């Protein structure tokens, strides 16, 4: 093999987990020598029985199995495993090729069929193609999920430097290296999914899937099959969302609206990191980080019997409260500019000027729909090529109001926090993450008493 081929195989196999099943030590060692340096994990089994025991404790991306082995053929073992719940792709290797075996392999769902003896580049090519097909199948599945549920594949990034959002960003940085479950709370449109995607991107799972699921969007009669996958009487299998997220992050939005049956199943998954697809006999071990989001009061949901108390305590390990936009109004300038650039580029339209008066009006608006409402406003304005009358400006603010826009936004935010604290400047400073002296200096600059 030349260096280009080697580099290509290494890139495609990196991160893969493979189980090799063969009763011949020489063949197992040959395959392990080729695959181990290129893959994340390679394990060996000298018999179908031993392979079954390994599958009870670990999940693999690909299985390479010999057909002719003492006691049970590879095809017989695969057929049996499909019934109990085998979701890994498979490559069958054999020294004896016949049409009947090939047809049976296709019916069982064998990914590839390789004749002994074979060279290193042949097995690497077969493994590479099998992993490629698996990757494309997963990407297509997740894309269909996004299209049918309306879940966006790109949630953006956490924007802003206000004290409130800076505290969230700092906490995400501390949680990024961990696998701890995180619960994002806050009003609708405050950016809970954006924060979750930001945390995923900061973590060691960034190159793995981020699968977002709106618990309220999946029909109750399908939710278990969609989440856990299934095996039916004809040995037809379907990987669920949990299995497609393996190695990455699973984000469950609107968790308070999860059906009772799924709450019970989810509790077991959180405790054991294992799932049992519908109709399967075997539980499948998974490696997942869970994130949850809700705009509901979960304590009240527990009190009303809509959420299991044990599930609530299991998901409420680390809670991050996302601040509403009217509590981080100094971020409006940056957010509005970002959305304006995004939508004017995407729609091939002229970007509207975010002049001082428009930004001031935006900073004074209460934004009940939070960041989502601001984003929708900018998109609608780009399409219509004009801001709504209540936000339109004339380019400049004249007279005594001719203060830097960012300073106006900062003043509004501080005054809002001060109002919620009943005028207590020390408490307002604590909530804002600044010193009391900073608050006093701001008031002096605005013409008020220094305090």
N, C-alpha and C positions, 0 to 999 in steps of 0.2 A: 504493500500500500504506500502511496506517496503522501507527502505531508498535508496536501490539500484535503485528500480523502480522510486522513486521520483527524484533522481539525474539524471537519464537517461532522464526522461520527461523534467526536467528543462533545461538540456543542449540542447535538440532538439527544445524546444519552445522559448528559449531566442531569442529575436530579431524579433519574428513573430508579425504580425498585423492581428487581427481577428475581424470580424463583426458578431455579434449574432443577428438574426432576429426571434422574437417569440412574439405573442400577449399575452402570459401568463407571468406576472411579475415574478412569482415564478421560472419558467424555466430559464428566462433571468438571474435572480439573482444567481441561482444555477450554471449556466455556467460561469458567470462573477467571482463568488467566486473561482471557480476551476482554471480558465485561467488567470485572471489578475495578480496574483503574479508571474506567470511563463512567461508571454509574454510581449513584448515591448509595445503593445497597444491593448486594447480590447474596442470596442464600441458596443452599443446596439441600436436596432431599434424595436419599438413595432408594426410596420406594413410594408408591402412591399413599400408603398409610402414613408415612412420616410427613409427606407433603400436606395431607389433610390436617395433621396436628399443627403444622406451621401456620396454615391458613386460619386456624382458630385464634391465632395470636397476632397476626399481621396481615395487612392488605398490600398487594403488589400491583404495579402498573402492567406487568407482563409476566407470563409463565411460559417457560420453554420445557416441553415434556416429551420424553421418548415414548414411542408407541408400544414397542415390544418389551415388556418387563414381567418378571415372575409374579404369578398370582392374579394380575389384572393388567390389561392393556391401557395405554395412555388414553385412548378414545373412550374406553369403558369408564375410566376414572373421571374424565372430563364430563361425560354425560351425567354421571352421578353427582358431580359437584355443581353442575348447572342447576340441578333440581333443588339442591340444598341452599344454593345461593352463591355462585362464583361469578364475580363481575369483572375479573381481570381479563385482558386480551391474552390469546394463546398462540404459540408457534409449536407445531407438531414436528418432531424429527424422527425419522425412521430409515432403516436400511432396506426395507421391503415395501416397494410401491405397488399398489394395485388400485384398480378403479373403485372397488367397493369401499376401501378405506378412505379414498379421497372424497367420495360422495358423502360418507358418514361424517367425515371431518367438516365438510361444508355445512351439513345439517346442524351439527353441534355448535357451529359458529367459530371454528378455528380460523385465526387470522391469516396464517401462512403455513405452508407445508414444505419441509426441507428434507432432501434426501442425503443420507450418509453415503460416502464421506463428503464433507464440505470444507471449504477453506474459511479462514478467519474473515475475509472481506464479505463472504456470502452470508454468514450469520450476522455480521454487523449491519449489512444492508437490510436483511430481513427485520432485525430488531429496530433499526432506524425507521423503516417504513411503517412498522406496526405502531411505534410511538407517535409518528406523524399522524397516522389515521386517528389514533386515540385523541391526540391534541385537537385536531380539526373537529372531531365529533363533539368534544367537550365545548369548544368555542361556538359551534353551531347551536348546541343545546342551550347554552347560556344566552346567546344572541336571541334565539326564539323566545326564551323566558323574558328577556328585556322588552322585546317587541310586543308580546302578548300582555304583559303586566304593566307596561309603561314605566318600568324602572330604568333609569338612565345608567349607561355604562360609564359615563364620565361625570363624576359629581363635583368637579372643580377642586379648588384648594381653599384652605382657610385664609381669608383675607382680613386685614386690619391690624392696627397696632394700639387699639384702645386698651386700657387696663383690663377690662373684662375679657376681651378676646385673647390678650397676652397671657392671662392666667390660664385660660383653656389650653393655649398652645404649649405653655410650660408643662402642664400636667400631661399632655399627650406625649411630650418628649420623655417624661419619666416612665410612662407606661409602655412606650414603643418596644423596648427590649424584652418585655414580659409576654406571657401568654394568658394573662389574667383577663377574664370576661369584663366587659365595660358596658354600663348602662348610660345612654345619653337621654337626658330629659330636657324639657323646655317646650315652648309653644310651637305650633306648626309653622314651618317656614323659617325657623331660626338657624338652620344649618346643621342639624344632627347627623344627617348622612354625609355631608361634606366633612364634618369633623371625623366621622368614622373612617371615611376613605383616606383622610389625611393621616390618621393613626396607622392604617394598614400600609400606606406608602412609606412611613417612617420605620416600619418594623422589618424584621428579617424575612417576612412573608411577602414582601412587595412584589416579587416575581411570580407569585402564585395567585390564584383567582380571588377576587373580592366578589362574593355573591350576595346581592341584596334581595331580600324577600319581604314584600308587603303582606303581612299576615291577614290583612283584611281583604286582599285582592284575590286570593285563591279560593274557589268554591269549597265549602266545608266537606263535601263528599269526595273531593279530589285531593285535599291538602295532604293527607298522609302519604298517598302514592307519589305526589309531586315532590315531597320532601325526602322520603326515604327510598323511593324507587320500588320496583316490584318484580316478582317472578310469577308467571302464570302456569296453568296446567300444561301448556304446550312448550314449556321451558323458555318462553320468550322473556327476556329481561329488559329492564329499563333502569338506567342509572338515575337516581333522584338528585335533587339539588344539593343535598348534604354530600353525596359521594363526588359530585362534580366540583365541589369546593374543597375537596381533600387537600391538605397541605396549606390552605390559605385561610381566608376569613369569611365567616358567615354572619351577615348583618340582618337581623330580624326586626323590621320596623312594625309599628302599631302592635307591639307585643301584647298589649292589654286586650286585643281582640282575637287572640288565639283560641280556637275551640278547646274544650275540656280534654278531649281525647289526645290532642297534640300536646297539650301541656304536660300530661302524664308521660308521653313518649319523650318529650324534650328533656324533662327532668332526668330520665334515665341516661340520655345521651350526654348531658352535662356532667353527670356523676361518673360515667364509665367510658366516655369517648368511644362509644360503639353504637352502631345502628343495626336494626333488623329490617331489611326490606320486606314489604308486604308479600306474603306467600313463601318467604325464605325460611329455612331452618337454622341457618348460621348467622351469627352476628358478625358484622364487619368492623374491625378496628379503624378508627379515623384519627387524623391529626388536624384539628380545627381550632381556630380562635373564634370565640363567639362575641358578637357585639349586639346590643339591643337598643331600641329607641322607642320612646312613647311621649305623647303630649298629655297623657292622662295621669291622674293621681293613682298610682299603683296601690298605695295603702288603702285608699277608698275602694279600689277594685277588689282587694282582698277582703275587706270588711263586708262588701256586698256579695261575696261569693263568686265573683266573675274571674278571679285569679286564685290559684292555689297558693297558700301562704309559703309552703316549702319551695315552690318555684320562685316566688318573689325574693325570698332570702338567698336563693342560689344565684340569681342573676344580679342581685344588688350588692356586688362585692365592691366595685368602684363605680361611683356615679359622677357623671359630669353634667352639670346644668348649663345648657346653652343660653346665653343672654339674649333677650329680644333686641331687635334693632334699635328701639328707642332708648335702650340703655347703653348703646355703643354708637351713638350717632356721629361721633367723630370719624367713624370708618366709612360713612356714606360717600365721601368724596372719592376714596379709592375704589369702593365697590361700584359706584356709578360709572367711573371711568373704565373699569375693567369690563363691565357689561356692555357699555357703549362700543368699545373696541371689538368685543366678541360678536355682537349682533350686526354691526355695520359690515364687518368682514364676511361673516357667514351669509348675509343677505345681499352682499354687493351694493349696499346703499351708503349714502352720505352720512357720516357721523355728525350728530347734532352737537352744537356747542354747549358744554356744561358751564354756563357763565355763572358769575357770582350770585345773581339774584335767584337763578334756578336752584343752585346748590343750597342757598339759604332757605328757600321754601321747602326743599327736601329735608333739611335738617330740623325744621320746625314741625314737620308732619309726624303723626304718631306711629305710622306703619303697623297697623294691626296684623297685616300678613307677613311682616318681618322681611327678611332678605329676599324671600321668594316674591313678595309683592313688588319690591324695588326692581328685581330682575324682570318681572313681567311688564312693569311700567316702561323700562328702557326698551325692551323688545317691541312693545306696541308703539312706542314713540318713533323708533327707527322705521317701522313699517309705514306709519302715517306721515313720517318726516316732520313731526311737530310734537312738542310736549303738550299734555293737557293744560287747559287754561290756568288751573290752580298751581301749576309748576312752571309755566312759561316765564321767561325773563327778558330783559332788554339789554343784557350784556354787562351792565355795571350798576353798582349801588352807589348812589351819590349822597352827599350831606353827611350828617353825623353817623350814618350807618355804614360808611365806607371803611369798614374794618376788614381785615383779612378773613376770608370765608372760613378757613379752618379754625380760626380763633372763635368765630361765631358758633361753629358747631361744637367746639369744646365748651364754650360758655353754656350753651343749651344743655349739654349732657351733665355738666356739673350742677347746674341749677335743678335739673330733673332729679338727680341723686339726692341733692340736699332736701328737696321737697319730700322725697320718700323717707328721709331720716328725720322729718319734723324740724328742720333747720339746724340740726346738730352737726357742726362742721367736723368735729373729731370723728364721728361715725361715718360721715360722708367720705372723709379722707381715707378711712380704713377700707371702705367698700371700693373706692377708686384705686387703691393701691399706691397712694401718694402720701406725702407728709402733710400735717396740718398747716405748716408754714406755706406750703405750695398753694393751698386753698386760700389762705389769707392774702397772699401776694396777688393771686388772680382777682380777688374781690377789689383790692386796692387799684389794680390796673383798670378794672371796669368802672371805677368811680364810686365804689361802695366803701364801707368801713372795713379796715384790715382785721378786725375781730380781736 
